[in-house]
Amino acid sequence: MFIGRTRELARLREEFANNRPSLLVIYGRRRVGKSELLREVTQNIPHVLYQATRVTTGLNLDAFKAEIARTLGQDLILEG
C-alpha cells in the first residue's frame, strides 16, 4: 500500500508507458519507500534497476553496466 504515493505512481506509470528509452533517478531520505515504490510500478515491465552504493564512481559504473548486461544481455558497448 502506498499512502500519499498516488501522484508518484501515476507519474512513473506515465513515464513507463512512453514508447521510448528513459532514465529515472529516484532520490530522497532513507527508509521512505523509494525501492518499494519502484518495485510496485515495475512489476510487469521490462526494466533495469540499479541501486548505487557508497563506493567509488568507477565501481558503481562497473556494477551498473553489469546489471544492464545481466538484465538485457551482453552488449559490446558496455564491455568497454
N, C-alpha and C positions, 0 to 999 in steps of 0.2 A: 504494500500500500504506500502511496506517495501522497502524503498530506502536503498541500501547498505546492505541488510539483506539476500541476496541470499545464501551466504555461510552458515549463521547461520540456515536458514530454511532447506537447504539441509542436514546439519549435524543432526539437530533434527529429520527430517523425516527419515533419515537413522537409527538413534537410535530407533525410534518408530517402524520401520519395522522389527527389530530383534525380533525373537520369544523367548524372554526371559525377565524376570523382570530386571528392571534397575532403578537407581536413578539418576536424573539430578539435579544439583544445578546451578541455574542461578543467577548471581550477577552482580552488576555494579552500576554506579551512578544513582541517582534518575531521573525519567522522561525521560528516553532514549528509552522506548518502550519494556521493558522486558516482562511485563504482556501481552501486545498486541501480541507480538511475540509468546508467549506460547498459547494464545487463537487461533491464526491463525493455528498453527501447530497441535493442538489437537482437532480441530473442530469435527471430526467424529471418534475419537479414544477413547476407554475407558482409563481413567486416573484419578489420584488424584492430585489436585493442591492445595498446601498449601503455603500461604504467611506468613512467620514469622513476628512477631511484636516485639517491644522493651519492652518485659515483661520478667519475669524470665524464665529460661530454662525449669523448670517444667511446667509452664503454656503453653509455646509453645509446649512442648511434649504432654501435655494433649489435646490441640487443634488439633495437628497433628493427634493423634490417633482418635479423634472424627471425623475428616474429612475423614480418611480412613474408619471408620465404616459407616459413612453416605454414602460414595460412593460405597463401596464394600460389605457392610453388616457387622453385628456384628461378631466378632471373639474373642474367649476366650483368645487368646494370647494378644490381645490389651486391654483387660479389666483389666489386672494386673498392 
